[in-house]
Amino acid sequence: MKTPPSTVLDLGKLNIKAMPRVLGRLTRLSFRYPWQWMFALLCALVSALFNLVTPRLLGRAIDQAHHLFIDDHTHTGETHVTFLQLNPQLFKDAAHHAYRLISDSHAHSSSPRTALLATALMIVVACALRGMLTGLQGYLGEVVAQRVGYDLRLAYFQKLQRLSFGFHDVNHSGDLIARGMLDLEGVRAFLESGLLRTLVLLLLVGVGTWRLLGMDLQLGLIALSFVPFVAWRATRMGLLLRLSWQRLQQLMSDLTLAMEENLQGVRVVRAFASKALELAKFDQAAKAALQLSNRRITIRMGSMSLMAFAYYTAMGLVLWVGGQRVSQGVMTVGELTEFLTFMTILQQPIRQVGMIVNSSSRAASAGSRLFEVLDAEPEIQDAPDAKNLVITQGVLRFESVDFAYTLGKGGRKILSDISFEVGPGKTLGIVGPPGSGKSTLAHLIPRFYDVTFGKITLDGQDIRDVTLDSLRRAVGLVQQEIFLFDVSVHDNVAYAEPWAEEQRVVEAASIAQIHEHVAGLPKGYGTRVGERGVALSGGQRQRLSIARSLLAEQAIIVLDDSTAAIDATTEQRVRSSLHSAVRNRGTIIIAHRLSSLLHADEIIVLNQGRIVQRGTHARLLQEDGAYADLWALQNRTDAHAPPARHRKRPLEVA
């Protein structure tokens, strides 16, 4: 049973050095939408400026209220005008005074009450504008992030379509899906808010520090004393949460894989009464995820508690020292209020350092994983001067072809010195034991892989010199592993030609001997086949796949063990129908049942990647070799009879 990963977090596992390069590249992507990006940045900066103005206005309002209180009690001991008795003229005077305050910092008014009301109006206006600009910044940031996410999503999916089979051989599909979904979301979240938050935070800290230290150096240092500690704790918390999130993602991926395998293999699980085993595997991964989630809670709450303690300690010291200065007449109550208000405004952005670091770290790791795929070059791609394939006769030729996998399989040679030719109306049969290179040979024809030595030509044109699209439109491959889409029968058959007429779809299905079954389905050709064709049997899926290939009308059709799940009687009917349907095409049939190859014009026998025999069925039987032994083994009536002869290296039985 797989051991779950440890919950011990090591910050050294985060590739922090790569962050500037990756984040810089992601930021440049947002510049594709310059107007939205610049306007969002402008809104963020102006909103931050209004945030900085608010403490000063509030401090002035406190001082004005204090002076008003004193003035009201130095006249007759009574307050002759209350705020409930304010008249419209007072508001007009206040608005005029607010304008003078904005245009002239030394403006004054003979009415303290008017000045206080003017400051209050300015605070309301500043807060309203700040709120409006913050909302607009969020909207524009979301617009840019969504558009960049859209661009990346399309580019990523397009690259997956172009990358060669060699890439997919060594990369798990679940991991590729996670990159295109979860990692792309991490990039989008950074572009949406992380980048703008960083700029706003720098402006708030920079201007606020200059303002406070300019007012009172000692008290300013006390007020800002919590900033370094909170920033450090928030940064550490962000990195630890990011690292734990990566680990949690892996655990959730394991849980998803376990559930997916269990659902797909539910019949096997029930057949072997393995419910307890599957539950134990799932429970182990779930417990590890729970432990890591609890660890994340501990990290977050512990750091937030320490940050809150540092902040309130600094605020207490400011109250203590500032209060003494107010009592000594060195500082006004309004100035002390400005200090405290600015600390209140600054604490939230400083705490968001952790979110910014977390978002940046996530975007860096997610972006690097995305760019690994986006920057990958397909091993198989069009040559710079590639031209479209021109089919004149449809003659396929292998000329001394060698092939070895070079990616993930140690470079082991699979095929050696393979030569043959197949033309229109001709059928080539290929037989051999598992691992002899039959399917690999089939994959070389549509150029899923490139030959190591020799060449493959179609009508004399090297397939490496023509475009992949034109080549694959000319070659139809029905593979061993049948894949059907969860759409209707009609759409599966017409996949290569979505706008094909209904009559052509029915004809292809009839040749593949699947029409009668489809006609009996509840909705006929409109019936959905289910995930991976689960609503159909193995033989029915194979026949549907044959029909799909026939509809495309390619010059060469390759059937890679495509009738293995079909009973002998139905297979015979399929072969008979195919014989007339492909009379103008070259056909290659890879089969384990030798009875499927009786009509072939030539049969080649592969063993360990080499052709050990070739000829017609009758000739191969007369040669008294590997083919004859295999034929005898598949057709003898006495299951206990010994083989006809023994060789030092007999051909394996398929």
Summary of the structure (lengths in Angstrom):
residues: 654
radius of gyration: 38.0
end to end distance: 32.6
largest distance: 132.8
contacts: 2058
relative contact order: 0.09
helix: 64%
strand: 9%
